[in-house]
Amino acid sequence: MLAWADAWEAAFERCAQAYSENVGPVLASIAEGAVERAGLTRGACVLDVACGPGLVTRAAASRVAKEGRAVGIDTSATMAKLAARGAARESRDLRLAFLSSSARALPFRAGAFDAVISSFGLPLSGTPAELEQCARVLKPGGSLSFVHFGPAFIEPIFEVSKILRRHKTDAPSQFLAMYRDLSYRLEKEFHRRRSPEAIGALLEEAGFEIVDVHATTVRQRLWGIMNFVDFALSFPLNYLEHEEMGPTAREKFHAECQSELKKHMDLEEFIAPMELVYALARKRGAG
């Protein structure tokens, strides 16, 4: 699974701009529960792993106020720059910092944070590597709170992916060919490892005491089919496939999306069922 994590990090850098614009704002609203459950208090130091465009980091910073500090890290250098830019415009009165780093090698000293949060970034590799790093940088008794997609992911995204595969290029670039092969081979295993049971096992292996891990399903509303298609195309494999499609194939793809995704429409809104897994744990050793 580490080979998958390396490839995913490289692919995510390529779709960072689109992800920031089309996915970040939608997922930030869903992530509020993970921030709430972290129990952040005024003056705390919090780390946001896989911070994306920084919206969740800013929400955390507002909870710890000027006396505290929020740091966001993302594997994508582009995403970290976009997050820093947004914070400079919108949150000048808060103590915020953003940098690019892999969650498998966090560039912080041991015990540097009171809490770690993450929205749709942990775990990635399917090993305890990222969670072990979170435990290392947490103070004893510090909290780890995150939300991720469950095994069912986002139901209509699978439909978009199937339509994309029908029109995919027969002459992919070397990178797309590699990433496509890894994705196809590891897709089922990757989704299975996001079940509450699998996540709980990884947390315990990484040295955490589990407070709660549970799955829930939400119905996310978006404006129209093409708004959702833009959302779906901002995830790595879909983004790469769409980028390398020819103009004729792309036109047919969008026409099929309009036709086949209508069943998710409620009046003028598009309904996307999302399976989420929330996890809350504490680093062992408090007191």
C-alpha positions as CSV (number, residue, x, y, z in Angstrom):
1,M,0.0,0.0,0.0
2,L,3.0,2.4,0.4
3,A,3.5,2.3,-3.4
4,W,-0.1,3.4,-3.7
5,A,0.4,6.2,-1.2
6,D,3.5,7.5,-3.2
7,A,1.5,7.5,-6.4
8,W,-1.5,9.1,-4.8
9,E,0.6,12.0,-3.4
10,A,2.1,12.6,-6.9
11,A,-1.4,12.4,-8.6
12,F,-2.9,14.7,-6.0
13,E,-0.4,17.4,-6.7
14,R,-1.6,17.4,-10.3
15,C,-5.3,17.9,-9.4
16,A,-4.6,20.3,-6.4
17,Q,-6.1,23.4,-8.1
18,A,-9.3,21.7,-9.2
19,Y,-9.6,20.0,-5.8
20,S,-9.3,23.2,-4.0
21,E,-12.0,24.9,-6.1
22,N,-14.5,22.1,-6.5
23,V,-14.0,19.7,-3.5
24,G,-12.5,21.6,-0.6
25,P,-15.5,23.9,0.2
26,V,-18.0,20.9,0.0
27,L,-15.9,18.7,2.3
28,A,-15.1,21.5,4.7
29,S,-18.7,21.7,5.8
30,I,-18.9,18.0,6.3
31,A,-15.7,18.0,8.4
32,E,-17.2,20.3,11.1
33,G,-18.1,17.3,13.1
34,A,-14.5,16.1,13.4
35,V,-13.4,19.6,14.5
36,E,-16.2,19.7,17.1
37,R,-15.3,16.2,18.4
38,A,-11.7,17.1,18.9
39,G,-12.6,19.2,21.9
40,L,-10.3,22.1,21.0
41,T,-9.9,24.8,23.7
42,R,-8.6,28.3,23.7
43,G,-4.8,28.4,23.7
44,A,-4.4,24.8,22.3
45,C,-1.9,23.9,19.5
46,V,-3.6,21.9,16.8
47,L,-2.3,20.2,13.6
48,D,-4.5,19.6,10.6
49,V,-3.2,16.7,8.5
50,A,-4.1,16.8,4.8
51,C,-5.4,20.3,5.2
52,G,-6.3,20.9,1.6
53,P,-7.3,24.5,0.9
54,G,-7.1,25.2,4.7
55,L,-10.8,25.9,5.4
56,V,-10.9,23.3,8.2
57,T,-7.6,24.6,9.6
58,R,-9.0,28.0,9.8
59,A,-12.1,26.7,11.6
60,A,-9.8,25.0,14.1
61,A,-7.8,28.2,14.5
62,S,-10.9,30.2,15.4
63,R,-11.6,27.7,18.2
64,V,-8.1,28.0,19.8
65,A,-8.1,31.8,19.2
66,K,-5.1,34.1,19.3
67,E,-3.7,32.3,22.3
68,G,-3.4,29.0,20.4
69,R,-2.0,28.0,17.0
70,A,-3.2,25.9,14.1
71,V,-0.8,24.4,11.6
72,G,-2.0,22.8,8.3
73,I,0.1,20.3,6.3
74,D,-0.6,18.8,3.0
75,T,1.3,16.5,0.7
76,S,0.6,18.9,-2.2
77,A,2.9,22.0,-2.3
78,T,0.3,23.7,-4.5
79,M,-2.4,23.1,-1.9
80,A,-0.3,24.4,1.0
81,K,0.4,27.6,-1.0
82,L,-3.3,28.0,-1.8
83,A,-4.2,27.5,1.9
84,A,-1.6,30.0,3.0
85,R,-3.0,32.5,0.5
86,G,-6.5,32.1,1.7
87,A,-5.6,32.4,5.3
88,A,-3.7,35.6,4.6
89,R,-6.9,37.1,3.1
90,E,-9.5,35.8,5.5
91,S,-7.8,35.0,8.9
92,R,-5.2,37.6,9.6
93,D,-6.1,37.9,13.3
94,L,-5.4,34.1,13.9
95,R,-2.1,32.2,14.3
96,L,-2.0,30.0,11.3
97,A,0.8,28.3,9.3
98,F,0.8,26.0,6.3
99,L,3.5,23.8,4.8
100,S,3.9,20.9,2.5
101,S,4.8,17.5,4.0
102,S,3.9,13.8,3.8
103,A,1.8,12.6,6.8
104,R,4.3,9.7,6.9
105,A,7.1,11.9,8.1
106,L,5.7,14.9,10.0
107,P,8.3,17.6,10.4
108,F,7.5,18.4,14.1
109,R,9.1,17.5,17.4
110,A,7.5,14.9,19.7
111,G,4.7,16.1,21.8
112,A,4.3,19.4,19.9
113,F,0.5,19.4,19.6
114,D,-2.5,19.1,21.9
115,A,-4.7,17.8,19.1
116,V,-4.5,16.5,15.6
117,I,-7.5,16.7,13.2
118,S,-7.9,15.6,9.6
119,S,-10.7,15.7,7.0
120,F,-10.6,13.0,4.3
121,G,-6.8,12.5,4.6
122,L,-6.2,9.8,7.3
123,P,-5.4,7.0,6.9
124,L,-4.1,6.9,3.4
125,S,-1.4,4.2,3.0
126,G,-3.4,1.4,4.7
127,T,-0.6,1.0,7.2
128,P,-0.3,2.6,10.7
129,A,2.5,4.9,9.4
130,E,0.5,8.2,9.3
131,L,-1.3,7.4,12.6
132,E,2.0,6.6,14.3
133,Q,3.3,10.0,13.2
134,C,0.2,11.6,14.6
135,A,0.8,9.8,17.9
136,R,4.4,10.9,18.0
137,V,3.6,14.7,17.6
138,L,0.8,14.6,20.2
139,K,1.2,15.2,23.9
140,P,0.2,12.3,26.1
141,G,-3.6,12.3,26.3
142,G,-3.8,14.5,23.2
143,S,-6.8,13.9,20.9
144,L,-6.9,12.7,17.3
145,S,-10.2,13.4,15.5
146,F,-10.8,12.7,11.8
147,V,-13.5,12.0,9.2
148,H,-13.0,10.0,6.1
149,F,-15.1,8.4,3.4
150,G,-16.3,4.9,4.2
151,P,-16.0,1.8,2.0
152,A,-19.0,3.0,0.0
153,F,-17.3,6.3,-0.6
154,I,-19.7,8.7,-2.6
155,E,-22.2,6.6,-4.5
156,P,-22.5,8.7,-7.7
157,I,-18.7,9.1,-8.1
158,F,-18.6,5.4,-9.0
159,E,-21.0,6.1,-11.8
160,V,-18.9,9.0,-13.1
161,S,-15.8,6.7,-12.9
162,K,-17.6,4.0,-14.9
163,I,-18.6,6.5,-17.6
164,L,-15.0,7.8,-17.7
165,R,-13.7,4.3,-18.2
166,R,-15.9,3.8,-21.3
167,H,-14.2,6.8,-22.9
168,K,-10.7,6.6,-21.5
169,T,-7.7,7.1,-23.8
170,D,-6.1,4.0,-25.3
171,A,-2.8,5.8,-25.3
172,P,-2.3,7.0,-21.7
173,S,0.9,8.8,-20.6
174,Q,3.3,6.8,-18.6
175,F,2.2,8.3,-15.3
176,L,-1.5,7.7,-16.0
177,A,-0.9,4.1,-17.1
178,M,1.0,3.4,-13.9
179,Y,-1.6,5.2,-11.7
180,R,-4.5,3.5,-13.5
181,D,-2.9,0.1,-13.0
182,L,-2.3,0.6,-9.3
183,S,-5.8,2.0,-8.8
184,Y,-7.6,-0.9,-10.5
185,R,-5.6,-3.5,-8.6
186,L,-5.9,-1.9,-5.2
187,E,-9.3,-0.2,-5.4
188,K,-11.3,-2.8,-3.5
189,E,-8.6,-3.2,-0.8
190,F,-8.2,0.6,-0.5
191,H,-11.9,1.1,0.2
192,R,-12.1,-1.9,2.6
193,R,-9.4,-0.4,4.7
194,R,-11.6,2.6,5.5
195,S,-14.2,0.5,7.4
196,P,-14.7,1.4,11.1
197,E,-13.2,-2.0,12.1
198,A,-10.1,-1.5,9.9
199,I,-9.5,2.1,11.1
200,G,-10.0,1.0,14.7
201,A,-7.3,-1.7,14.3
202,L,-4.9,0.8,12.8
203,L,-5.5,3.3,15.6
204,E,-4.8,0.7,18.3
205,E,-1.7,-0.5,16.5
206,A,-0.4,3.1,16.3
207,G,-0.7,3.5,20.1
208,F,-4.1,5.2,20.5
209,E,-7.0,4.5,22.9
210,I,-10.2,4.6,20.9
211,V,-13.0,6.8,22.1
212,D,-15.3,6.2,19.2
213,V,-15.2,5.0,15.6
214,H,-18.5,4.9,13.7
215,A,-20.0,5.1,10.2
216,T,-22.8,7.3,9.1
217,T,-24.4,8.3,5.7
218,V,-25.2,11.8,4.7
219,R,-27.0,13.2,1.7
220,Q,-25.0,16.1,0.3
221,R,-26.8,18.6,-1.9
222,L,-25.0,20.2,-4.8
223,W,-26.2,22.5,-7.5
224,G,-26.9,20.4,-10.6
225,I,-25.4,17.5,-12.4
226,M,-22.4,19.3,-13.9
227,N,-21.5,20.8,-10.6
228,F,-21.2,17.3,-9.2
229,V,-19.3,16.1,-12.3
230,D,-16.7,18.9,-11.7
231,F,-16.6,17.7,-8.1
232,A,-16.0,14.0,-9.2
233,L,-13.4,15.0,-11.8
234,S,-11.3,16.7,-9.1
235,F,-10.3,13.4,-7.5
236,P,-6.9,12.1,-8.8
237,L,-7.7,9.2,-11.1
238,N,-10.8,10.8,-12.6
239,Y,-8.9,14.1,-13.1
240,L,-6.0,12.3,-14.9
241,E,-8.4,10.3,-17.1
242,H,-10.4,13.4,-18.1
243,E,-7.2,15.5,-18.8
244,E,-6.0,12.9,-21.3
245,M,-9.3,12.3,-23.1
246,G,-9.7,13.6,-26.7
247,P,-12.3,16.3,-27.4
248,T,-14.8,13.9,-29.0
249,A,-14.6,11.4,-26.1
250,R,-14.9,14.3,-23.6
251,E,-18.0,15.5,-25.3
252,K,-19.6,12.1,-25.2
253,F,-18.6,11.6,-21.6
254,H,-20.3,14.8,-20.5
255,A,-23.4,13.9,-22.5
256,E,-23.6,10.5,-20.8
257,C,-23.2,12.1,-17.4
258,Q,-26.2,14.4,-18.0
259,S,-28.3,11.4,-19.1
260,E,-27.3,8.8,-16.5
261,L,-27.0,10.9,-13.4
262,K,-30.5,12.4,-13.6
263,K,-31.8,9.9,-11.0
264,H,-29.9,11.8,-8.3
265,M,-31.7,15.0,-9.0
266,D,-34.3,16.5,-6.6
267,L,-35.9,19.4,-8.4
268,E,-32.8,21.5,-9.3
269,E,-30.4,20.0,-6.8
270,F,-28.2,17.0,-7.2
271,I,-28.2,14.6,-4.2
272,A,-24.9,12.7,-3.5
273,P,-25.2,10.0,-0.8
274,M,-21.9,9.9,1.1
275,E,-20.8,7.2,3.6
276,L,-18.5,8.8,6.3
277,V,-16.5,7.3,9.1
278,Y,-15.7,9.5,12.1
279,A,-12.9,8.5,14.5
280,L,-11.9,10.0,17.8
281,A,-9.0,8.6,19.8
282,R,-6.5,9.7,22.5
283,K,-2.8,9.1,22.7
284,R,-2.1,6.7,25.6
285,G,-0.1,7.9,28.5
286,A,-2.1,10.8,30.0
287,G,-1.4,11.6,33.6
